[in-house]
Amino acid sequence: MTSLLILNGPNLNLLGTRQPEVYGKTTLAEIEAMCAAKAKDCGCSVTCLQSNCEGELVNAIQATRGTHDGIILNAGAYTHTSVALLDAIASIDVPVIELHLSNIHAREEFRHKSYIAPVAVGQICGFGPDGYSLAMDAMLSHLGHAT
């Protein structure tokens, strides 16, 4: 069975209350439930993990080898700062899709640079919580998993 890791970075645990005008009112728990339901419908498995700590995200990425077939990564602010996440992704043979709730290219200039993009299969941004479903579809397609 195809297995996906949905990995969320800093401050995403505050979804629903943190800047709802930017990130919406959907909570992380609601997004995780949507991902679990989609995985069930698609005949795959999904594990969701969130951490505010860069090292924990690196550890989770490294642990995917032999465990998960793909990673959907919303690295939050670490997208724009973390060479460690770039190196971790480059060190594994597991495809990664970069995901953002907001359109990072329509926001502040510092958000336009992604350290994840060069090592990701692709990037999905600006679709709010629906981006997770889009990313799952894209990853499953990339992996050749029939949905």
Rosetta constraint file for C-alpha pairs under 8 A:
AtomPair CA 1 CA 43 HARMONIC 7.29 0.50
AtomPair CA 1 CA 44 HARMONIC 5.61 0.50
AtomPair CA 1 CA 45 HARMONIC 6.92 0.50
AtomPair CA 2 CA 43 HARMONIC 7.81 0.50
AtomPair CA 2 CA 44 HARMONIC 4.94 0.50
AtomPair CA 2 CA 45 HARMONIC 6.25 0.50
AtomPair CA 2 CA 68 HARMONIC 7.44 0.50
AtomPair CA 2 CA 69 HARMONIC 6.18 0.50
AtomPair CA 2 CA 145 HARMONIC 7.38 0.50
AtomPair CA 3 CA 44 HARMONIC 5.85 0.50
AtomPair CA 3 CA 45 HARMONIC 4.69 0.50
AtomPair CA 3 CA 46 HARMONIC 5.67 0.50
AtomPair CA 3 CA 47 HARMONIC 7.76 0.50
AtomPair CA 3 CA 67 HARMONIC 7.45 0.50
AtomPair CA 3 CA 68 HARMONIC 4.81 0.50
AtomPair CA 3 CA 69 HARMONIC 5.33 0.50
AtomPair CA 3 CA 70 HARMONIC 6.90 0.50
AtomPair CA 4 CA 44 HARMONIC 7.68 0.50
AtomPair CA 4 CA 45 HARMONIC 6.25 0.50
AtomPair CA 4 CA 46 HARMONIC 4.77 0.50
AtomPair CA 4 CA 47 HARMONIC 6.37 0.50
AtomPair CA 4 CA 68 HARMONIC 5.43 0.50
AtomPair CA 4 CA 69 HARMONIC 5.85 0.50
AtomPair CA 4 CA 70 HARMONIC 5.00 0.50
AtomPair CA 4 CA 71 HARMONIC 5.70 0.50
AtomPair CA 4 CA 72 HARMONIC 7.35 0.50
AtomPair CA 5 CA 46 HARMONIC 5.78 0.50
AtomPair CA 5 CA 47 HARMONIC 4.93 0.50
AtomPair CA 5 CA 48 HARMONIC 5.98 0.50
AtomPair CA 5 CA 49 HARMONIC 7.56 0.50
AtomPair CA 5 CA 64 HARMONIC 7.74 0.50
AtomPair CA 5 CA 68 HARMONIC 6.36 0.50
AtomPair CA 5 CA 70 HARMONIC 6.36 0.50
AtomPair CA 5 CA 71 HARMONIC 4.75 0.50
AtomPair CA 5 CA 72 HARMONIC 6.19 0.50
AtomPair CA 6 CA 46 HARMONIC 6.99 0.50
AtomPair CA 6 CA 47 HARMONIC 6.06 0.50
AtomPair CA 6 CA 48 HARMONIC 4.69 0.50
AtomPair CA 6 CA 49 HARMONIC 6.30 0.50
AtomPair CA 6 CA 71 HARMONIC 5.98 0.50
AtomPair CA 6 CA 72 HARMONIC 4.86 0.50
AtomPair CA 6 CA 73 HARMONIC 6.17 0.50
AtomPair CA 7 CA 48 HARMONIC 6.03 0.50
AtomPair CA 7 CA 49 HARMONIC 5.06 0.50
AtomPair CA 7 CA 50 HARMONIC 5.86 0.50
AtomPair CA 7 CA 57 HARMONIC 7.57 0.50
AtomPair CA 7 CA 71 HARMONIC 7.00 0.50
AtomPair CA 7 CA 72 HARMONIC 6.07 0.50
AtomPair CA 7 CA 73 HARMONIC 4.85 0.50
AtomPair CA 7 CA 74 HARMONIC 6.22 0.50
AtomPair CA 7 CA 75 HARMONIC 7.49 0.50
AtomPair CA 8 CA 12 HARMONIC 6.44 0.50
AtomPair CA 8 CA 48 HARMONIC 7.85 0.50
AtomPair CA 8 CA 49 HARMONIC 6.18 0.50
AtomPair CA 8 CA 50 HARMONIC 4.47 0.50
AtomPair CA 8 CA 51 HARMONIC 6.53 0.50
AtomPair CA 8 CA 73 HARMONIC 6.04 0.50
AtomPair CA 8 CA 74 HARMONIC 4.82 0.50
AtomPair CA 8 CA 75 HARMONIC 5.76 0.50
AtomPair CA 8 CA 76 HARMONIC 7.28 0.50
AtomPair CA 9 CA 50 HARMONIC 5.66 0.50
AtomPair CA 9 CA 51 HARMONIC 5.24 0.50
AtomPair CA 9 CA 52 HARMONIC 5.57 0.50
AtomPair CA 9 CA 53 HARMONIC 7.54 0.50
AtomPair CA 9 CA 54 HARMONIC 7.74 0.50
AtomPair CA 9 CA 57 HARMONIC 7.15 0.50
AtomPair CA 9 CA 73 HARMONIC 7.91 0.50
AtomPair CA 9 CA 74 HARMONIC 6.03 0.50
AtomPair CA 9 CA 75 HARMONIC 4.45 0.50
AtomPair CA 9 CA 76 HARMONIC 5.27 0.50
AtomPair CA 9 CA 77 HARMONIC 7.73 0.50
AtomPair CA 9 CA 78 HARMONIC 7.32 0.50
AtomPair CA 10 CA 50 HARMONIC 7.60 0.50
AtomPair CA 10 CA 51 HARMONIC 5.97 0.50
AtomPair CA 10 CA 52 HARMONIC 3.87 0.50
AtomPair CA 10 CA 53 HARMONIC 6.89 0.50
AtomPair CA 10 CA 75 HARMONIC 7.04 0.50
AtomPair CA 10 CA 76 HARMONIC 5.79 0.50
AtomPair CA 10 CA 77 HARMONIC 6.84 0.50
AtomPair CA 10 CA 78 HARMONIC 7.54 0.50
AtomPair CA 11 CA 15 HARMONIC 7.48 0.50
AtomPair CA 11 CA 52 HARMONIC 6.36 0.50
AtomPair CA 11 CA 76 HARMONIC 7.37 0.50
AtomPair CA 12 CA 28 HARMONIC 6.72 0.50
AtomPair CA 12 CA 50 HARMONIC 7.33 0.50
AtomPair CA 12 CA 76 HARMONIC 7.26 0.50
AtomPair CA 13 CA 27 HARMONIC 7.76 0.50
AtomPair CA 13 CA 28 HARMONIC 5.98 0.50
AtomPair CA 13 CA 50 HARMONIC 7.02 0.50
AtomPair CA 14 CA 18 HARMONIC 5.48 0.50
AtomPair CA 14 CA 27 HARMONIC 7.33 0.50
AtomPair CA 14 CA 28 HARMONIC 7.45 0.50
AtomPair CA 15 CA 20 HARMONIC 7.66 0.50
AtomPair CA 15 CA 23 HARMONIC 6.95 0.50
AtomPair CA 15 CA 24 HARMONIC 7.48 0.50
AtomPair CA 15 CA 25 HARMONIC 6.81 0.50
AtomPair CA 15 CA 26 HARMONIC 6.40 0.50
AtomPair CA 15 CA 27 HARMONIC 4.72 0.50
AtomPair CA 15 CA 28 HARMONIC 5.64 0.50
AtomPair CA 16 CA 20 HARMONIC 6.16 0.50
AtomPair CA 16 CA 23 HARMONIC 7.53 0.50
AtomPair CA 16 CA 24 HARMONIC 6.20 0.50
AtomPair CA 16 CA 25 HARMONIC 3.89 0.50
AtomPair CA 16 CA 26 HARMONIC 4.80 0.50
AtomPair CA 16 CA 27 HARMONIC 4.43 0.50
AtomPair CA 16 CA 28 HARMONIC 7.48 0.50
AtomPair CA 17 CA 25 HARMONIC 6.53 0.50
AtomPair CA 17 CA 27 HARMONIC 7.82 0.50
AtomPair CA 18 CA 23 HARMONIC 7.26 0.50
AtomPair CA 19 CA 23 HARMONIC 6.06 0.50
AtomPair CA 19 CA 24 HARMONIC 7.39 0.50
AtomPair CA 20 CA 24 HARMONIC 4.21 0.50
AtomPair CA 20 CA 25 HARMONIC 5.30 0.50
AtomPair CA 22 CA 102 HARMONIC 6.53 0.50
AtomPair CA 23 CA 101 HARMONIC 6.13 0.50
AtomPair CA 23 CA 102 HARMONIC 6.31 0.50
AtomPair CA 23 CA 128 HARMONIC 6.67 0.50
AtomPair CA 24 CA 128 HARMONIC 6.96 0.50
AtomPair CA 26 CA 30 HARMONIC 6.28 0.50
AtomPair CA 26 CA 31 HARMONIC 6.98 0.50
AtomPair CA 26 CA 129 HARMONIC 7.14 0.50
AtomPair CA 27 CA 31 HARMONIC 6.39 0.50
AtomPair CA 28 CA 32 HARMONIC 6.08 0.50
AtomPair CA 29 CA 33 HARMONIC 6.18 0.50
AtomPair CA 30 CA 34 HARMONIC 6.22 0.50
AtomPair CA 31 CA 35 HARMONIC 6.22 0.50
AtomPair CA 31 CA 129 HARMONIC 6.43 0.50
AtomPair CA 31 CA 132 HARMONIC 7.67 0.50
AtomPair CA 32 CA 36 HARMONIC 6.17 0.50
AtomPair CA 32 CA 48 HARMONIC 6.49 0.50
AtomPair CA 33 CA 37 HARMONIC 6.16 0.50
AtomPair CA 34 CA 38 HARMONIC 6.15 0.50
AtomPair CA 34 CA 133 HARMONIC 7.90 0.50
AtomPair CA 35 CA 39 HARMONIC 6.05 0.50
AtomPair CA 35 CA 46 HARMONIC 7.26 0.50
AtomPair CA 35 CA 132 HARMONIC 7.02 0.50
AtomPair CA 35 CA 133 HARMONIC 6.75 0.50
AtomPair CA 36 CA 40 HARMONIC 6.26 0.50
AtomPair CA 36 CA 45 HARMONIC 7.61 0.50
AtomPair CA 36 CA 46 HARMONIC 6.24 0.50
AtomPair CA 37 CA 41 HARMONIC 6.30 0.50
AtomPair CA 38 CA 42 HARMONIC 6.07 0.50
AtomPair CA 38 CA 133 HARMONIC 7.24 0.50
AtomPair CA 39 CA 43 HARMONIC 5.97 0.50
AtomPair CA 39 CA 44 HARMONIC 5.03 0.50
AtomPair CA 39 CA 45 HARMONIC 5.56 0.50
AtomPair CA 39 CA 46 HARMONIC 6.19 0.50
AtomPair CA 40 CA 44 HARMONIC 6.19 0.50
AtomPair CA 40 CA 45 HARMONIC 6.95 0.50
AtomPair CA 42 CA 146 HARMONIC 7.98 0.50
AtomPair CA 42 CA 147 HARMONIC 5.03 0.50
AtomPair CA 43 CA 147 HARMONIC 7.31 0.50
AtomPair CA 51 CA 56 HARMONIC 6.53 0.50
AtomPair CA 51 CA 57 HARMONIC 6.52 0.50
AtomPair CA 53 CA 57 HARMONIC 6.58 0.50
AtomPair CA 54 CA 58 HARMONIC 6.32 0.50
AtomPair CA 54 CA 78 HARMONIC 7.48 0.50
AtomPair CA 54 CA 84 HARMONIC 7.95 0.50
AtomPair CA 54 CA 85 HARMONIC 7.70 0.50
AtomPair CA 55 CA 59 HARMONIC 6.12 0.50
AtomPair CA 56 CA 60 HARMONIC 6.13 0.50
AtomPair CA 57 CA 61 HARMONIC 6.20 0.50
AtomPair CA 57 CA 85 HARMONIC 7.51 0.50
AtomPair CA 58 CA 62 HARMONIC 6.21 0.50
AtomPair CA 58 CA 84 HARMONIC 7.04 0.50
AtomPair CA 58 CA 85 HARMONIC 5.88 0.50
AtomPair CA 58 CA 88 HARMONIC 5.94 0.50
AtomPair CA 59 CA 63 HARMONIC 6.09 0.50
AtomPair CA 60 CA 64 HARMONIC 6.57 0.50
AtomPair CA 61 CA 71 HARMONIC 7.91 0.50
AtomPair CA 61 CA 88 HARMONIC 6.46 0.50
AtomPair CA 61 CA 89 HARMONIC 6.68 0.50
AtomPair CA 61 CA 92 HARMONIC 7.88 0.50
AtomPair CA 62 CA 88 HARMONIC 6.35 0.50
AtomPair CA 62 CA 89 HARMONIC 7.68 0.50
AtomPair CA 62 CA 91 HARMONIC 7.76 0.50
AtomPair CA 62 CA 92 HARMONIC 6.63 0.50
AtomPair CA 63 CA 67 HARMONIC 7.17 0.50
AtomPair CA 64 CA 68 HARMONIC 5.04 0.50
AtomPair CA 64 CA 69 HARMONIC 7.60 0.50
AtomPair CA 64 CA 94 HARMONIC 7.33 0.50
AtomPair CA 65 CA 69 HARMONIC 7.93 0.50
AtomPair CA 65 CA 92 HARMONIC 6.66 0.50
AtomPair CA 65 CA 93 HARMONIC 7.09 0.50
AtomPair CA 65 CA 94 HARMONIC 6.80 0.50
AtomPair CA 68 CA 94 HARMONIC 7.72 0.50
AtomPair CA 69 CA 94 HARMONIC 6.15 0.50
AtomPair CA 69 CA 95 HARMONIC 7.38 0.50
AtomPair CA 69 CA 143 HARMONIC 7.76 0.50
AtomPair CA 70 CA 94 HARMONIC 5.53 0.50
AtomPair CA 70 CA 95 HARMONIC 5.09 0.50
AtomPair CA 70 CA 96 HARMONIC 5.97 0.50
AtomPair CA 70 CA 139 HARMONIC 6.80 0.50
AtomPair CA 70 CA 143 HARMONIC 7.94 0.50
AtomPair CA 71 CA 94 HARMONIC 7.15 0.50
AtomPair CA 71 CA 95 HARMONIC 6.28 0.50
AtomPair CA 71 CA 96 HARMONIC 4.69 0.50
AtomPair CA 71 CA 97 HARMONIC 6.38 0.50
AtomPair CA 72 CA 96 HARMONIC 5.73 0.50
AtomPair CA 72 CA 97 HARMONIC 4.91 0.50
AtomPair CA 72 CA 98 HARMONIC 6.20 0.50
AtomPair CA 72 CA 99 HARMONIC 6.74 0.50
AtomPair CA 72 CA 132 HARMONIC 7.90 0.50
AtomPair CA 72 CA 135 HARMONIC 6.73 0.50
AtomPair CA 72 CA 136 HARMONIC 7.40 0.50
AtomPair CA 72 CA 139 HARMONIC 7.85 0.50
AtomPair CA 73 CA 96 HARMONIC 6.77 0.50
AtomPair CA 73 CA 97 HARMONIC 6.10 0.50
AtomPair CA 73 CA 98 HARMONIC 5.07 0.50
AtomPair CA 73 CA 99 HARMONIC 5.74 0.50
AtomPair CA 74 CA 79 HARMONIC 7.95 0.50
AtomPair CA 74 CA 98 HARMONIC 6.06 0.50
AtomPair CA 74 CA 99 HARMONIC 4.77 0.50
AtomPair CA 74 CA 100 HARMONIC 5.68 0.50
AtomPair CA 75 CA 79 HARMONIC 5.23 0.50
AtomPair CA 75 CA 98 HARMONIC 7.72 0.50
AtomPair CA 75 CA 99 HARMONIC 7.73 0.50
AtomPair CA 76 CA 100 HARMONIC 7.25 0.50
AtomPair CA 77 CA 81 HARMONIC 7.02 0.50
AtomPair CA 78 CA 82 HARMONIC 5.11 0.50
AtomPair CA 78 CA 85 HARMONIC 7.85 0.50
AtomPair CA 79 CA 113 HARMONIC 7.90 0.50
AtomPair CA 79 CA 114 HARMONIC 5.28 0.50
AtomPair CA 79 CA 115 HARMONIC 5.69 0.50
AtomPair CA 79 CA 116 HARMONIC 5.92 0.50
AtomPair CA 80 CA 110 HARMONIC 7.17 0.50
AtomPair CA 80 CA 111 HARMONIC 6.12 0.50
AtomPair CA 80 CA 112 HARMONIC 7.79 0.50
AtomPair CA 80 CA 113 HARMONIC 5.70 0.50
AtomPair CA 80 CA 114 HARMONIC 4.95 0.50
AtomPair CA 80 CA 115 HARMONIC 5.84 0.50
AtomPair CA 81 CA 114 HARMONIC 7.82 0.50
AtomPair CA 81 CA 115 HARMONIC 6.80 0.50
AtomPair CA 82 CA 86 HARMONIC 6.64 0.50
AtomPair CA 82 CA 115 HARMONIC 6.42 0.50
AtomPair CA 83 CA 87 HARMONIC 6.08 0.50
AtomPair CA 83 CA 115 HARMONIC 6.47 0.50
AtomPair CA 84 CA 88 HARMONIC 6.12 0.50
AtomPair CA 85 CA 89 HARMONIC 6.17 0.50
AtomPair CA 85 CA 115 HARMONIC 7.85 0.50
AtomPair CA 85 CA 116 HARMONIC 7.14 0.50
AtomPair CA 86 CA 90 HARMONIC 6.13 0.50
AtomPair CA 86 CA 115 HARMONIC 5.96 0.50
AtomPair CA 86 CA 116 HARMONIC 5.47 0.50
AtomPair CA 86 CA 119 HARMONIC 6.70 0.50
AtomPair CA 87 CA 91 HARMONIC 6.07 0.50
AtomPair CA 88 CA 92 HARMONIC 6.75 0.50
AtomPair CA 89 CA 93 HARMONIC 7.99 0.50
AtomPair CA 89 CA 94 HARMONIC 7.70 0.50
AtomPair CA 89 CA 96 HARMONIC 7.46 0.50
AtomPair CA 89 CA 119 HARMONIC 6.60 0.50
AtomPair CA 89 CA 120 HARMONIC 7.99 0.50
AtomPair CA 90 CA 119 HARMONIC 6.11 0.50
AtomPair CA 95 CA 120 HARMONIC 6.80 0.50
AtomPair CA 95 CA 121 HARMONIC 6.25 0.50
AtomPair CA 96 CA 119 HARMONIC 7.58 0.50
AtomPair CA 96 CA 120 HARMONIC 4.97 0.50
AtomPair CA 96 CA 121 HARMONIC 5.76 0.50
AtomPair CA 96 CA 122 HARMONIC 7.61 0.50
AtomPair CA 97 CA 120 HARMONIC 5.42 0.50
AtomPair CA 97 CA 121 HARMONIC 5.47 0.50
AtomPair CA 97 CA 122 HARMONIC 5.23 0.50
AtomPair CA 97 CA 123 HARMONIC 5.78 0.50
AtomPair CA 97 CA 124 HARMONIC 7.52 0.50
AtomPair CA 97 CA 135 HARMONIC 6.77 0.50
AtomPair CA 97 CA 139 HARMONIC 7.08 0.50
AtomPair CA 98 CA 116 HARMONIC 6.76 0.50
AtomPair CA 98 CA 117 HARMONIC 6.77 0.50
AtomPair CA 98 CA 120 HARMONIC 6.27 0.50
AtomPair CA 98 CA 121 HARMONIC 7.83 0.50
AtomPair CA 98 CA 122 HARMONIC 6.25 0.50
AtomPair CA 98 CA 123 HARMONIC 4.59 0.50
AtomPair CA 98 CA 124 HARMONIC 6.29 0.50
AtomPair CA 99 CA 123 HARMONIC 5.79 0.50
AtomPair CA 99 CA 124 HARMONIC 4.88 0.50
AtomPair CA 99 CA 125 HARMONIC 5.70 0.50
AtomPair CA 99 CA 131 HARMONIC 6.96 0.50
AtomPair CA 99 CA 132 HARMONIC 7.37 0.50
AtomPair CA 99 CA 135 HARMONIC 7.19 0.50
AtomPair CA 100 CA 104 HARMONIC 7.22 0.50
AtomPair CA 100 CA 124 HARMONIC 6.36 0.50
AtomPair CA 100 CA 125 HARMONIC 4.52 0.50
AtomPair CA 100 CA 126 HARMONIC 6.50 0.50
AtomPair CA 100 CA 127 HARMONIC 7.96 0.50
AtomPair CA 100 CA 128 HARMONIC 7.52 0.50
AtomPair CA 100 CA 131 HARMONIC 7.35 0.50
AtomPair CA 101 CA 125 HARMONIC 5.72 0.50
AtomPair CA 101 CA 126 HARMONIC 5.30 0.50
AtomPair CA 101 CA 127 HARMONIC 5.87 0.50
AtomPair CA 101 CA 128 HARMONIC 4.14 0.50
AtomPair CA 101 CA 129 HARMONIC 6.24 0.50
AtomPair CA 101 CA 131 HARMONIC 6.59 0.50
AtomPair CA 102 CA 125 HARMONIC 5.79 0.50
AtomPair CA 102 CA 126 HARMONIC 4.09 0.50
AtomPair CA 102 CA 127 HARMONIC 6.67 0.50
AtomPair CA 102 CA 128 HARMONIC 6.12 0.50
AtomPair CA 103 CA 107 HARMONIC 6.83 0.50
AtomPair CA 103 CA 125 HARMONIC 4.98 0.50
AtomPair CA 103 CA 126 HARMONIC 3.82 0.50
AtomPair CA 103 CA 127 HARMONIC 7.60 0.50
AtomPair CA 104 CA 108 HARMONIC 7.64 0.50
AtomPair CA 104 CA 111 HARMONIC 5.59 0.50
AtomPair CA 104 CA 112 HARMONIC 5.94 0.50
AtomPair CA 104 CA 125 HARMONIC 6.83 0.50
AtomPair CA 104 CA 126 HARMONIC 7.29 0.50
AtomPair CA 105 CA 109 HARMONIC 7.76 0.50
AtomPair CA 105 CA 111 HARMONIC 6.82 0.50
AtomPair CA 105 CA 112 HARMONIC 5.07 0.50
AtomPair CA 107 CA 111 HARMONIC 6.53 0.50
AtomPair CA 107 CA 112 HARMONIC 7.51 0.50
AtomPair CA 108 CA 112 HARMONIC 7.24 0.50
AtomPair CA 109 CA 113 HARMONIC 7.90 0.50
AtomPair CA 114 CA 118 HARMONIC 7.86 0.50
AtomPair CA 116 CA 120 HARMONIC 6.11 0.50
AtomPair CA 117 CA 121 HARMONIC 7.83 0.50
AtomPair CA 117 CA 122 HARMONIC 6.91 0.50
AtomPair CA 117 CA 123 HARMONIC 6.82 0.50
AtomPair CA 124 CA 131 HARMONIC 6.43 0.50
AtomPair CA 124 CA 134 HARMONIC 7.72 0.50
AtomPair CA 124 CA 135 HARMONIC 6.73 0.50
AtomPair CA 125 CA 131 HARMONIC 6.73 0.50
AtomPair CA 126 CA 131 HARMONIC 7.42 0.50
AtomPair CA 127 CA 131 HARMONIC 5.02 0.50
AtomPair CA 129 CA 133 HARMONIC 7.71 0.50
AtomPair CA 130 CA 134 HARMONIC 6.35 0.50
AtomPair CA 131 CA 135 HARMONIC 5.91 0.50
AtomPair CA 132 CA 136 HARMONIC 6.13 0.50
AtomPair CA 133 CA 137 HARMONIC 6.22 0.50
AtomPair CA 134 CA 138 HARMONIC 6.12 0.50
AtomPair CA 135 CA 139 HARMONIC 6.00 0.50
AtomPair CA 136 CA 140 HARMONIC 6.03 0.50
AtomPair CA 137 CA 141 HARMONIC 6.07 0.50
AtomPair CA 138 CA 142 HARMONIC 6.06 0.50
AtomPair CA 139 CA 143 HARMONIC 6.11 0.50
AtomPair CA 140 CA 144 HARMONIC 6.17 0.50
AtomPair CA 140 CA 145 HARMONIC 5.01 0.50
AtomPair CA 140 CA 146 HARMONIC 7.31 0.50
AtomPair CA 140 CA 147 HARMONIC 7.59 0.50
AtomPair CA 141 CA 145 HARMONIC 5.76 0.50
AtomPair CA 141 CA 146 HARMONIC 7.12 0.50
